[in-house]
């Protein structure tokens, strides 16, 4: 977990800023965010989904930073319904 978080935080101040490039994404995109994420509130997932043209947001109510096995079918279904 610490290694994963280290990788996330190491990319926050990169150049070019990753967030600024989100509008360039041209493929169907599903943003998956866990409601129980202790580091990044759901608002972060909402902001990312807003900045990617046509993106869909799926909030997993019982998830934190990983997709639980119980939610895999829900994620697959959401992916299959992307344009």
CNS distance restraints for C-alpha pairs under 8 A (distance, minus, plus):
assign (resid   1 and name CA) (resid   5 and name CA) 6.23 0.50 0.50
assign (resid   2 and name CA) (resid   6 and name CA) 6.02 0.50 0.50
assign (resid   3 and name CA) (resid   7 and name CA) 6.34 0.50 0.50
assign (resid   4 and name CA) (resid   8 and name CA) 6.40 0.50 0.50
assign (resid   5 and name CA) (resid   9 and name CA) 6.17 0.50 0.50
assign (resid   6 and name CA) (resid  10 and name CA) 5.94 0.50 0.50
assign (resid   7 and name CA) (resid  11 and name CA) 6.65 0.50 0.50
assign (resid   8 and name CA) (resid  12 and name CA) 6.99 0.50 0.50
assign (resid  12 and name CA) (resid  17 and name CA) 7.85 0.50 0.50
assign (resid  13 and name CA) (resid  17 and name CA) 6.80 0.50 0.50
assign (resid  14 and name CA) (resid  18 and name CA) 7.26 0.50 0.50
assign (resid  16 and name CA) (resid  20 and name CA) 7.65 0.50 0.50
assign (resid  16 and name CA) (resid  21 and name CA) 7.93 0.50 0.50
assign (resid  17 and name CA) (resid  21 and name CA) 6.92 0.50 0.50
assign (resid  18 and name CA) (resid  22 and name CA) 6.82 0.50 0.50
assign (resid  19 and name CA) (resid  48 and name CA) 7.71 0.50 0.50
assign (resid  21 and name CA) (resid  25 and name CA) 7.53 0.50 0.50
assign (resid  22 and name CA) (resid  48 and name CA) 7.53 0.50 0.50
assign (resid  22 and name CA) (resid  51 and name CA) 5.91 0.50 0.50
assign (resid  22 and name CA) (resid  52 and name CA) 5.29 0.50 0.50
assign (resid  23 and name CA) (resid  51 and name CA) 5.63 0.50 0.50
assign (resid  23 and name CA) (resid  52 and name CA) 4.90 0.50 0.50
assign (resid  23 and name CA) (resid  53 and name CA) 6.09 0.50 0.50
assign (resid  24 and name CA) (resid  52 and name CA) 7.47 0.50 0.50
assign (resid  25 and name CA) (resid  52 and name CA) 6.24 0.50 0.50
assign (resid  25 and name CA) (resid  53 and name CA) 7.11 0.50 0.50
assign (resid  26 and name CA) (resid  53 and name CA) 7.29 0.50 0.50
assign (resid  28 and name CA) (resid  54 and name CA) 7.03 0.50 0.50
assign (resid  28 and name CA) (resid  55 and name CA) 6.48 0.50 0.50
assign (resid  28 and name CA) (resid  82 and name CA) 5.93 0.50 0.50
assign (resid  28 and name CA) (resid  83 and name CA) 5.85 0.50 0.50
assign (resid  29 and name CA) (resid  52 and name CA) 7.60 0.50 0.50
assign (resid  29 and name CA) (resid  54 and name CA) 7.37 0.50 0.50
assign (resid  29 and name CA) (resid  55 and name CA) 4.85 0.50 0.50
assign (resid  29 and name CA) (resid  56 and name CA) 6.38 0.50 0.50
assign (resid  29 and name CA) (resid  82 and name CA) 7.23 0.50 0.50
assign (resid  30 and name CA) (resid  49 and name CA) 7.87 0.50 0.50
assign (resid  30 and name CA) (resid  55 and name CA) 5.85 0.50 0.50
assign (resid  30 and name CA) (resid  56 and name CA) 5.00 0.50 0.50
assign (resid  30 and name CA) (resid  57 and name CA) 5.92 0.50 0.50
assign (resid  30 and name CA) (resid  58 and name CA) 7.03 0.50 0.50
assign (resid  30 and name CA) (resid  78 and name CA) 7.51 0.50 0.50
assign (resid  30 and name CA) (resid  79 and name CA) 6.60 0.50 0.50
assign (resid  30 and name CA) (resid  82 and name CA) 7.45 0.50 0.50
assign (resid  31 and name CA) (resid  45 and name CA) 6.63 0.50 0.50
assign (resid  31 and name CA) (resid  48 and name CA) 7.45 0.50 0.50
assign (resid  31 and name CA) (resid  49 and name CA) 6.08 0.50 0.50
assign (resid  31 and name CA) (resid  55 and name CA) 7.02 0.50 0.50
assign (resid  31 and name CA) (resid  56 and name CA) 6.12 0.50 0.50
assign (resid  31 and name CA) (resid  57 and name CA) 4.79 0.50 0.50
assign (resid  31 and name CA) (resid  58 and name CA) 6.10 0.50 0.50
assign (resid  32 and name CA) (resid  45 and name CA) 7.24 0.50 0.50
assign (resid  32 and name CA) (resid  57 and name CA) 6.07 0.50 0.50
assign (resid  32 and name CA) (resid  58 and name CA) 4.90 0.50 0.50
assign (resid  32 and name CA) (resid  59 and name CA) 5.92 0.50 0.50
assign (resid  32 and name CA) (resid  60 and name CA) 7.22 0.50 0.50
assign (resid  32 and name CA) (resid  75 and name CA) 7.93 0.50 0.50
assign (resid  33 and name CA) (resid  37 and name CA) 7.75 0.50 0.50
assign (resid  33 and name CA) (resid  42 and name CA) 6.51 0.50 0.50
assign (resid  33 and name CA) (resid  45 and name CA) 5.80 0.50 0.50
assign (resid  33 and name CA) (resid  57 and name CA) 7.64 0.50 0.50
assign (resid  33 and name CA) (resid  58 and name CA) 6.41 0.50 0.50
assign (resid  33 and name CA) (resid  59 and name CA) 4.94 0.50 0.50
assign (resid  33 and name CA) (resid  60 and name CA) 6.12 0.50 0.50
assign (resid  33 and name CA) (resid  63 and name CA) 7.76 0.50 0.50
assign (resid  33 and name CA) (resid  64 and name CA) 7.77 0.50 0.50
assign (resid  33 and name CA) (resid  65 and name CA) 7.64 0.50 0.50
assign (resid  34 and name CA) (resid  42 and name CA) 7.07 0.50 0.50
assign (resid  34 and name CA) (resid  59 and name CA) 5.68 0.50 0.50
assign (resid  34 and name CA) (resid  60 and name CA) 4.78 0.50 0.50
assign (resid  34 and name CA) (resid  61 and name CA) 6.17 0.50 0.50
assign (resid  34 and name CA) (resid  62 and name CA) 6.84 0.50 0.50
assign (resid  34 and name CA) (resid  63 and name CA) 4.39 0.50 0.50
assign (resid  34 and name CA) (resid  64 and name CA) 4.58 0.50 0.50
assign (resid  34 and name CA) (resid  65 and name CA) 6.13 0.50 0.50
assign (resid  34 and name CA) (resid  66 and name CA) 7.42 0.50 0.50
assign (resid  34 and name CA) (resid  67 and name CA) 7.69 0.50 0.50
assign (resid  35 and name CA) (resid  41 and name CA) 7.23 0.50 0.50
assign (resid  35 and name CA) (resid  42 and name CA) 5.88 0.50 0.50
assign (resid  35 and name CA) (resid  59 and name CA) 6.21 0.50 0.50
assign (resid  35 and name CA) (resid  60 and name CA) 5.88 0.50 0.50
assign (resid  35 and name CA) (resid  61 and name CA) 4.93 0.50 0.50
assign (resid  35 and name CA) (resid  62 and name CA) 6.52 0.50 0.50
assign (resid  35 and name CA) (resid  63 and name CA) 6.04 0.50 0.50
assign (resid  35 and name CA) (resid  64 and name CA) 6.26 0.50 0.50
assign (resid  36 and name CA) (resid  41 and name CA) 7.93 0.50 0.50
assign (resid  36 and name CA) (resid  61 and name CA) 7.01 0.50 0.50
assign (resid  36 and name CA) (resid  62 and name CA) 6.45 0.50 0.50
assign (resid  36 and name CA) (resid  63 and name CA) 5.60 0.50 0.50
assign (resid  36 and name CA) (resid  64 and name CA) 4.34 0.50 0.50
assign (resid  36 and name CA) (resid  65 and name CA) 7.71 0.50 0.50
assign (resid  37 and name CA) (resid  41 and name CA) 6.37 0.50 0.50
assign (resid  37 and name CA) (resid  42 and name CA) 7.68 0.50 0.50
assign (resid  37 and name CA) (resid  63 and name CA) 6.98 0.50 0.50
assign (resid  37 and name CA) (resid  64 and name CA) 3.85 0.50 0.50
assign (resid  37 and name CA) (resid  65 and name CA) 5.30 0.50 0.50
assign (resid  38 and name CA) (resid  64 and name CA) 6.76 0.50 0.50
assign (resid  38 and name CA) (resid  65 and name CA) 7.77 0.50 0.50
assign (resid  40 and name CA) (resid  44 and name CA) 6.35 0.50 0.50
assign (resid  41 and name CA) (resid  45 and name CA) 7.63 0.50 0.50
assign (resid  42 and name CA) (resid  46 and name CA) 6.36 0.50 0.50
assign (resid  42 and name CA) (resid  59 and name CA) 7.62 0.50 0.50
assign (resid  43 and name CA) (resid  47 and name CA) 6.07 0.50 0.50
assign (resid  44 and name CA) (resid  48 and name CA) 6.27 0.50 0.50
assign (resid  45 and name CA) (resid  49 and name CA) 6.15 0.50 0.50
assign (resid  45 and name CA) (resid  57 and name CA) 7.18 0.50 0.50
assign (resid  46 and name CA) (resid  50 and name CA) 6.20 0.50 0.50
assign (resid  46 and name CA) (resid  57 and name CA) 6.77 0.50 0.50
assign (resid  47 and name CA) (resid  51 and name CA) 6.36 0.50 0.50
assign (resid  48 and name CA) (resid  52 and name CA) 6.50 0.50 0.50
assign (resid  49 and name CA) (resid  53 and name CA) 7.89 0.50 0.50
assign (resid  49 and name CA) (resid  55 and name CA) 5.26 0.50 0.50
assign (resid  49 and name CA) (resid  56 and name CA) 6.19 0.50 0.50
assign (resid  49 and name CA) (resid  57 and name CA) 5.88 0.50 0.50
assign (resid  50 and name CA) (resid  55 and name CA) 7.03 0.50 0.50
assign (resid  56 and name CA) (resid  82 and name CA) 7.83 0.50 0.50
assign (resid  58 and name CA) (resid  75 and name CA) 7.76 0.50 0.50
assign (resid  58 and name CA) (resid  78 and name CA) 7.56 0.50 0.50
assign (resid  60 and name CA) (resid  67 and name CA) 7.98 0.50 0.50
assign (resid  60 and name CA) (resid  71 and name CA) 7.42 0.50 0.50
assign (resid  63 and name CA) (resid  67 and name CA) 6.22 0.50 0.50
assign (resid  63 and name CA) (resid  68 and name CA) 6.34 0.50 0.50
assign (resid  67 and name CA) (resid  71 and name CA) 6.53 0.50 0.50
assign (resid  67 and name CA) (resid  72 and name CA) 7.04 0.50 0.50
assign (resid  68 and name CA) (resid  72 and name CA) 6.87 0.50 0.50
assign (resid  71 and name CA) (resid  75 and name CA) 6.33 0.50 0.50
assign (resid  72 and name CA) (resid  76 and name CA) 6.11 0.50 0.50
assign (resid  73 and name CA) (resid  77 and name CA) 6.07 0.50 0.50
assign (resid  74 and name CA) (resid  78 and name CA) 6.25 0.50 0.50
assign (resid  75 and name CA) (resid  79 and name CA) 6.17 0.50 0.50
assign (resid  76 and name CA) (resid  80 and name CA) 6.18 0.50 0.50
assign (resid  77 and name CA) (resid  81 and name CA) 6.44 0.50 0.50
assign (resid  78 and name CA) (resid  82 and name CA) 6.72 0.50 0.50
